[in-house]
Amino acid sequence: MINYIEANSIGNAVMVFGDTNDRYTNAEVSISMLTTELGLKDPWVQLINGGNTPVAGSPANACGNPAASNQCEVVDKVL
């Protein structure tokens, strides 16, 4: 996805959203690649988590369904 965005979005705004089945705390392949490599911003990180991206490998602050608050992290992302 990163290669596609880089090749096809030069000079254009980009939005990525969907059920990624991933959290920033995932130590394997992480959604954070989209923010670090492409500079995309996550509104949850910026507005709710004080600009602090959760650290890979740290315990997940997972939400229930439905989420009890905005403080927990869901796997659905909007970047």
N, CA and C atoms as an extended XYZ file, in Angstrom:
237
Properties=species:S:1:pos:R:3:atomname:S:1:resname:S:1:resid:I:1 pbc="F F F"
N         0.823       -1.177        0.000 N   MET     1
C         0.000        0.000        0.000 CA  MET     1
C         0.877        1.255        0.000 C   MET     1
N         1.959        1.205        0.757 N   ILE     2
C         2.855        2.359        0.812 CA  ILE     2
C         3.427        2.662       -0.566 C   ILE     2
N         3.880        1.642       -1.267 N   ASN     3
C         4.432        1.849       -2.614 CA  ASN     3
C         3.385        2.427       -3.554 C   ASN     3
N         2.156        1.944       -3.467 N   TYR     4
C         1.086        2.450       -4.326 CA  TYR     4
C         0.811        3.926       -4.043 C   TYR     4
N         0.703        4.267       -2.765 N   ILE     5
C         0.437        5.657       -2.401 CA  ILE     5
C         1.569        6.558       -2.881 C   ILE     5
N         2.810        6.134       -2.668 N   GLU     6
C         3.953        6.936       -3.102 CA  GLU     6
C         3.963        7.124       -4.617 C   GLU     6
N         3.599        6.097       -5.354 N   ALA     7
C         3.646        6.166       -6.818 CA  ALA     7
C         2.475        6.923       -7.425 C   ALA     7
N         1.347        6.978       -6.735 N   ASN     8
C         0.134        7.513       -7.359 CA  ASN     8
C        -0.457        8.744       -6.694 C   ASN     8
N         0.183        9.288       -5.674 N   SER     9
C        -0.450       10.411       -4.984 CA  SER     9
C         0.428       11.651       -4.891 C   SER     9
N         1.456       11.720       -5.680 N   ILE    10
C         2.367       12.866       -5.619 CA  ILE    10
C         1.574       14.158       -5.807 C   ILE    10
N         1.687       15.034       -4.821 N   GLY    11
C         1.007       16.324       -4.895 CA  GLY    11
C        -0.462       16.296       -4.522 C   GLY    11
N        -0.972       15.144       -4.118 N   ASN    12
C        -2.387       15.029       -3.772 CA  ASN    12
C        -2.565       14.677       -2.297 C   ASN    12
N        -3.685       15.099       -1.753 N   ALA    13
C        -4.039       14.695       -0.391 CA  ALA    13
C        -4.390       13.213       -0.407 C   ALA    13
N        -4.082       12.523        0.684 N   VAL    14
C        -4.344       11.091        0.779 CA  VAL    14
C        -5.082       10.804        2.075 C   VAL    14
N        -6.115        9.996        1.974 N   MET    15
C        -6.795        9.481        3.157 CA  MET    15
C        -6.787        7.969        3.071 C   MET    15
N        -6.446        7.327        4.171 N   VAL    16
C        -6.479        5.873        4.273 CA  VAL    16
C        -7.394        5.551        5.433 C   VAL    16
N        -8.376        4.704        5.188 N   PHE    17
C        -9.262        4.329        6.284 CA  PHE    17
C        -9.783        2.923        6.079 C   PHE    17
N       -10.083        2.268        7.188 N   GLY    18
C       -10.639        0.933        7.102 CA  GLY    18
C       -10.338        0.116        8.341 C   GLY    18
N       -10.803       -1.111        8.319 N   ASP    19
C       -10.562       -2.056        9.398 CA  ASP    19
C        -9.208       -2.696        9.139 C   ASP    19
N        -8.189       -2.221        9.821 N   THR    20
C        -6.821       -2.671        9.567 CA  THR    20
C        -6.455       -3.925       10.347 C   THR    20
N        -7.282       -4.283       11.329 N   ASN    21
C        -6.958       -5.405       12.219 CA  ASN    21
C        -5.577       -5.223       12.839 C   ASN    21
N        -5.225       -3.978       13.135 N   ASP    22
C        -3.905       -3.678       13.673 CA  ASP    22
C        -3.996       -2.533       14.677 C   ASP    22
N        -3.117       -2.594       15.656 N   ARG    23
C        -2.959       -1.519       16.630 CA  ARG    23
C        -1.505       -1.075       16.615 C   ARG    23
N        -1.251        0.137       17.072 N   TYR    24
C         0.128        0.635       17.146 CA  TYR    24
C         0.988       -0.235       18.051 C   TYR    24
N         0.383       -0.873       19.040 N   THR    25
C         1.138       -1.704       19.982 CA  THR    25
C         1.571       -3.042       19.394 C   THR    25
N         1.075       -3.389       18.222 N   ASN    26
C         1.454       -4.639       17.565 CA  ASN    26
C         2.947       -4.596       17.230 C   ASN    26
N         3.705       -5.531       17.772 N   ALA    27
C         5.153       -5.547       17.555 CA  ALA    27
C         5.544       -6.162       16.209 C   ALA    27
N         4.599       -6.778       15.522 N   GLU    28
C         4.877       -7.383       14.211 CA  GLU    28
C         4.846       -6.279       13.155 C   GLU    28
N         3.981       -6.385       12.170 N   VAL    29
C         3.807       -5.336       11.167 CA  VAL    29
C         2.800       -4.354       11.737 C   VAL    29
N         3.175       -3.105       11.798 N   SER    30
C         2.320       -2.132       12.466 CA  SER    30
C         1.788       -1.065       11.524 C   SER    30
N         0.596       -0.616       11.842 N   ILE    31
C        -0.040        0.484       11.118 CA  ILE    31
C         0.818        1.750       11.183 C   ILE    31
N         1.717        1.817       12.158 N   SER    32
C         2.551        3.010       12.305 CA  SER    32
C         3.455        3.237       11.096 C   SER    32
N         3.663        2.222       10.256 N   MET    33
C         4.446        2.413        9.028 CA  MET    33
C         3.810        3.480        8.145 C   MET    33
N         2.483        3.558        8.147 N   LEU    34
C         1.816        4.566        7.324 CA  LEU    34
C         2.047        5.973        7.861 C   LEU    34
N         2.201        6.093        9.166 N   THR    35
C         2.445        7.420        9.727 CA  THR    35
C         3.919        7.799        9.652 C   THR    35
N         4.812        6.839        9.871 N   THR    36
C         6.242        7.163        9.853 CA  THR    36
C         6.792        7.293        8.437 C   THR    36
N         6.388        6.409        7.531 N   GLU    37
C         6.950        6.434        6.179 CA  GLU    37
C         6.250        7.422        5.252 C   GLU    37
N         4.953        7.630        5.465 N   LEU    38
C         4.205        8.528        4.585 CA  LEU    38
C         3.838        9.854        5.242 C   LEU    38
N         4.006        9.939        6.549 N   GLY    39
C         3.657       11.178        7.246 CA  GLY    39
C         2.164       11.373        7.447 C   GLY    39
N         1.377       10.296        7.290 N   LEU    40
C        -0.058       10.419        7.520 CA  LEU    40
C        -0.318       10.640        9.001 C   LEU    40
N        -1.380       11.319        9.331 N   LYS    41
C        -1.738       11.622       10.717 CA  LYS    41
C        -2.980       10.827       11.109 C   LYS    41
N        -2.991       10.366       12.341 N   ASP    42
C        -4.126        9.644       12.902 CA  ASP    42
C        -4.857       10.595       13.842 C   ASP    42
N        -6.104       10.958       13.547 N   PRO    43
C        -6.839       11.893       14.405 CA  PRO    43
C        -6.983       11.394       15.841 C   PRO    43
N        -7.099       10.080       16.053 N   TRP    44
C        -7.194        9.551       17.415 CA  TRP    44
C        -5.910        9.844       18.183 C   TRP    44
N        -4.755        9.609       17.547 N   VAL    45
C        -3.474        9.892       18.198 CA  VAL    45
C        -3.370       11.386       18.493 C   VAL    45
N        -3.718       12.221       17.517 N   GLN    46
C        -3.563       13.664       17.661 CA  GLN    46
C        -4.533       14.277       18.667 C   GLN    46
N        -5.803       13.918       18.576 N   LEU    47
C        -6.838       14.588       19.361 CA  LEU    47
C        -7.152       13.930       20.703 C   LEU    47
N        -7.104       12.618       20.759 N   ILE    48
C        -7.500       11.902       21.972 CA  ILE    48
C        -6.281       11.476       22.789 C   ILE    48
N        -5.230       11.023       22.113 N   ASN    49
C        -4.060       10.483       22.813 CA  ASN    49
C        -2.940       11.514       22.968 C   ASN    49
N        -3.275       12.781       22.807 N   GLY    50
C        -2.316       13.855       23.054 CA  GLY    50
C        -1.124       13.884       22.131 C   GLY    50
N        -1.267       13.337       20.919 N   GLY    51
C        -0.161       13.317       19.959 CA  GLY    51
C         0.835       12.202       20.207 C   GLY    51
N         0.551       11.334       21.168 N   ASN    52
C         1.456       10.243       21.519 CA  ASN    52
C         1.027        8.935       20.869 C   ASN    52
N         1.827        8.450       19.943 N   THR    53
C         1.548        7.168       19.310 CA  THR    53
C         1.934        6.056       20.281 C   THR    53
N         1.030        5.106       20.549 N   PRO    54
C         1.385        3.989       21.429 CA  PRO    54
C         2.624        3.255       20.913 C   PRO    54
N         3.430        2.763       21.829 N   VAL    55
C         4.705        2.132       21.498 CA  VAL    55
C         4.495        0.667       21.111 C   VAL    55
N         5.114        0.257       19.992 N   ALA    56
C         5.044       -1.140       19.559 CA  ALA    56
C         5.589       -2.049       20.652 C   ALA    56
N         4.860       -3.113       20.937 N   GLY    57
C         5.265       -4.062       21.951 CA  GLY    57
C         4.720       -3.768       23.334 C   GLY    57
N         4.149       -2.576       23.517 N   SER    58
C         3.556       -2.258       24.815 CA  SER    58
C         2.160       -2.882       24.888 C   SER    58
N         1.596       -3.003       26.088 N   PRO    59
C         0.263       -3.602       26.213 CA  PRO    59
C        -0.788       -2.800       25.438 C   PRO    59
N        -1.666       -3.504       24.770 N   ALA    60
C        -2.728       -2.856       24.001 CA  ALA    60
C        -3.766       -2.251       24.934 C   ALA    60
N        -4.247       -1.080       24.572 N   ASN    61
C        -5.351       -0.446       25.263 CA  ASN    61
C        -6.584       -0.680       24.394 C   ASN    61
N        -6.984       -1.939       24.294 N   ALA    62
C        -8.034       -2.349       23.365 CA  ALA    62
C        -9.418       -1.951       23.871 C   ALA    62
N       -10.299       -1.690       22.938 N   CYS    63
C       -11.686       -1.332       23.234 CA  CYS    63
C       -12.564       -2.574       23.215 C   CYS    63
N       -13.634       -2.508       23.952 N   GLY    64
C       -14.677       -3.508       23.814 CA  GLY    64
C       -15.570       -3.118       22.649 C   GLY    64
N       -16.623       -3.858       22.451 N   ASN    65
C       -17.565       -3.535       21.384 CA  ASN    65
C       -18.967       -3.505       21.979 C   ASN    65
N       -19.548       -2.335       22.127 N   PRO    66
C       -19.048       -1.019       21.698 CA  PRO    66
C       -17.984       -0.490       22.650 C   PRO    66
N       -17.206        0.447       22.152 N   ALA    67
C       -16.142        1.045       22.959 CA  ALA    67
C       -16.740        1.811       24.127 C   ALA    67
N       -16.143        1.635       25.290 N   ALA    68
C       -16.634        2.307       26.496 CA  ALA    68
C       -16.252        3.785       26.526 C   ALA    68
N       -15.166        4.155       25.816 N   SER    69
C       -14.722        5.553       25.787 CA  SER    69
C       -13.884        5.781       24.536 C   SER    69
N       -13.467        7.016       24.340 N   ASN    70
C       -12.581        7.356       23.224 CA  ASN    70
C       -11.118        7.096       23.552 C   ASN    70
N       -10.804        6.785       24.807 N   GLN    71
C        -9.420        6.624       25.247 CA  GLN    71
C        -8.786        5.328       24.755 C   GLN    71
N        -9.588        4.316       24.464 N   CYS    72
C        -9.040        3.045       24.014 CA  CYS    72
C        -8.831        3.060       22.496 C   CYS    72
N        -7.983        2.150       22.022 N   GLU    73
C        -7.638        2.114       20.595 CA  GLU    73
C        -8.379        1.001       19.876 C   GLU    73
N        -9.051        1.355       18.805 N   VAL    74
C        -9.736        0.374       17.967 CA  VAL    74
C        -8.840        0.030       16.775 C   VAL    74
N        -9.175       -1.060       16.086 N   VAL    75
C        -8.383       -1.464       14.916 CA  VAL    75
C        -8.862       -0.775       13.641 C   VAL    75
N        -9.981       -0.087       13.698 N   ASP    76
C       -10.471        0.704       12.571 CA  ASP    76
C        -9.699        2.026       12.584 C   ASP    76
N        -9.096        2.371       11.483 N   LYS    77
C        -8.242        3.550       11.429 CA  LYS    77
C        -8.708        4.525       10.362 C   LYS    77
N        -8.467        5.806       10.630 N   VAL    78
C        -8.635        6.880        9.652 CA  VAL    78
C        -7.340        7.673        9.708 C   VAL    78
N        -6.636        7.714        8.597 N   LEU    79
C        -5.359        8.433        8.527 CA  LEU    79
C        -5.425        9.465        7.415 C   LEU    79
